Amino acid sequence: MDREFKVLIEDLHFAYDGFPVLRNIQLRVKAGELIGILGPNGAGKSTFLKILCGTLRNYQGRVMVDDLDLRSLSSREIAKKVAIVPQDSLLGFDFTALEVVLMGRNPYQRRFGREKVDDFRTVTESMMETKTWDLRDRLFTQLSGGEKQRVVIAQALAQRSQILLLDEPTSHLDISYQIETMELVHKKSEEGITVIAVLHDINLAAQYCQKVLLLSDGEPFAYGKTEEVLTREKIGFVYGVEVSVNRSPVTGRVYVTPISKRWRYKEALSGSRMVHLICGGNSGGGLMHKLREQGFGVSAGVINVLDSDHETAQSLDIPVVSEAPFSSISENSMRQNDQLIQGADVIVVSNLFFGEGNLANLRSALRAVEEGKEVILLSTDPIFSRDFTGGKATELYSHLMAKGALEVRNLDELVQKIGEQN
Ligand SMILES: Nc1ncnc2c1ncn2[C@@H]1O[C@H](COP(=O)(O)OP(=O)(O)OP(=O)(O)O)[C@@H](O)[C@H]1O
């Protein structure tokens, strides 16, 4: 067996009462890796963790922990190697938070044994790390969902095991504790602890996990480096939603933005004309409202996150292709924008300013007009006064008009032109 791996899983299959839930799982995890398990509800994520921590034992296949077959280990031996933070911690009796964390030391105590100084030191450290020390005398049952979650994480840390399993560790936490928890988990992995975390928030996984196992209906759909697994295509296939995937210039990590399906369906059903809006820098918000009022379907892009047009699109539930804040349009975003353009009847270019960063939007409009799409340029101000590309945008406008794009001077004229084609 390969000692290189802290956890090694081969051909894992599992069924509840003959109902197959996990099929054909293979996984190799090294010491200190932080792995995210993602997948839709019911994909088998919690079941997978329950197998890894020894709760479910009637599986098929091989699960090796520290080069030892999990089946050959007693519960106590497993607890020294693997700690779990379950999805719901049901503690019926009135234990204090300190007592709950002390339970993490059970694998190290003799039957009816008393805690030693060592146990108290470990518990104190774990409670300090999870910011639960101040809660130590409170009754666990009376804590808030987020406080309970942090206490249970402290309990798992107090177990001092080399493998930490977390089942949605941030589900009850506010954003600040979500980040703190993930930072703590990340730090633990840097200290050499192997972390396997079921996460529902794809962006937390994108931010913190080195690798992701994407489960689909009990089977591994993809396993590998986070940015190789969290692609538009794979997320779209497994979750059945449209997303855009971009890279943050701040963290350098990928992040995922869902594109609302609600309006798409509504608009497709209503049979109204679909307008794709190329805008940004506050040139498109008013247009979005106006076009919606007039009963047109609207999509938009590419717009930078934090741009006021982006916020308007999101508040109106308009499908929008997003780019990271203050970043140039990436190839990936441009391709996604081209797809929205394909689905539109009319492309409108608003009265926006052009720099090198958003010139790709104009090129998309040019490709659209060349393919016979209707393109309308709303030029309240002449393009040369909005061109900060040394003339490239102005030149693209000339090409656009030469290929048949129509230029209008105000909003009413624009709405009339879109309506005329109805
Ligand atoms: N004790 C059980 N007995 C029978 N079926 C179960 C049991 N626990 C879970 N299941 C079923 O197994 C499947 C996988 O459940 P599991 O909880 O592992 O999924 P999950 O991916 O963690 O879901 P979620 O994201 O909703 O937490 C589901 O169809 C669920 O209904």
The ligand as an SDF file (V2000), in Angstrom:
LIG
                    3D

 31 33  0  0  0  0  0  0  0  0999 V2000
  -30.0700    6.5940    6.9830 N   0  0  0  0  0  0  0  0  0  0  0  0
  -30.4860    6.5650    5.7140 C   0  0  0  0  0  0  0  0  0  0  0  0
  -31.2940    5.5890    5.2690 N   0  0  0  0  0  0  0  0  0  0  0  0
  -31.7190    5.5380    3.9980 C   0  0  0  0  0  0  0  0  0  0  0  0
  -31.3810    6.4490    3.0550 N   0  0  0  0  0  0  0  0  0  0  0  0
  -30.5770    7.4590    3.4300 C   0  0  0  0  0  0  0  0  0  0  0  0
  -30.0980    7.5800    4.7690 C   0  0  0  0  0  0  0  0  0  0  0  0
  -29.3300    8.6970    4.8500 N   0  0  0  0  0  0  0  0  0  0  0  0
  -29.3290    9.2470    3.6220 C   0  0  0  0  0  0  0  0  0  0  0  0
  -30.0730    8.5080    2.7640 N   0  0  0  0  0  0  0  0  0  0  0  0
  -30.2820    8.7660    1.3300 C   0  0  0  0  0  0  0  0  0  0  0  0
  -29.0130    8.6570    0.6770 O   0  0  0  0  0  0  0  0  0  0  0  0
  -28.8620    9.6450   -0.3220 C   0  0  0  0  0  0  0  0  0  0  0  0
  -27.6080   10.4660   -0.0460 C   0  0  0  0  0  0  0  0  0  0  0  0
  -27.7870   11.1760    1.1680 O   0  0  0  0  0  0  0  0  0  0  0  0
  -26.6350   12.0930    1.7730 P   0  0  0  0  0  0  0  0  0  0  0  0
  -27.1570   12.6590    3.0380 O   0  0  0  0  0  0  0  0  0  0  0  0
  -25.3650   11.3390    1.8120 O   0  0  0  0  0  0  0  0  0  0  0  0
  -26.5330   13.1980    0.6260 O   0  0  0  0  0  0  0  0  0  0  0  0
  -25.8300   14.6360    0.6570 P   0  0  0  0  0  0  0  0  0  0  0  0
  -25.1070   14.7530   -0.6330 O   0  0  0  0  0  0  0  0  0  0  0  0
  -25.0360   14.7850    1.8950 O   0  0  0  0  0  0  0  0  0  0  0  0
  -27.0970   15.5770    0.6670 O   0  0  0  0  0  0  0  0  0  0  0  0
  -27.3040   17.0760    1.2320 P   0  0  0  0  0  0  0  0  0  0  0  0
  -26.4940   17.9820    0.3530 O   0  0  0  0  0  0  0  0  0  0  0  0
  -28.7730   17.2860    1.0430 O   0  0  0  0  0  0  0  0  0  0  0  0
  -26.8690   17.0910    2.6670 O   0  0  0  0  0  0  0  0  0  0  0  0
  -30.1440   10.4550   -0.2990 C   0  0  0  0  0  0  0  0  0  0  0  0
  -30.9880    9.9490   -1.3090 O   0  0  0  0  0  0  0  0  0  0  0  0
  -30.7280   10.1820    1.0700 C   0  0  0  0  0  0  0  0  0  0  0  0
  -32.1380   10.2670    1.0370 O   0  0  0  0  0  0  0  0  0  0  0  0
  1  2  1  0
  2  3  1  0
  2  7  2  0
  3  4  2  0
  4  5  1  0
  5  6  2  0
  6  7  1  0
  6 10  1  0
  7  8  1  0
  8  9  2  0
  9 10  1  0
 10 11  1  0
 11 12  1  0
 11 30  1  0
 12 13  1  0
 13 14  1  0
 13 28  1  0
 14 15  1  0
 15 16  1  0
 16 17  2  0
 16 18  1  0
 16 19  1  0
 19 20  1  0
 20 21  2  0
 20 22  1  0
 20 23  1  0
 23 24  1  0
 24 25  2  0
 24 26  1  0
 24 27  1  0
 28 29  1  0
 28 30  1  0
 30 31  1  0
M  END
$$$$
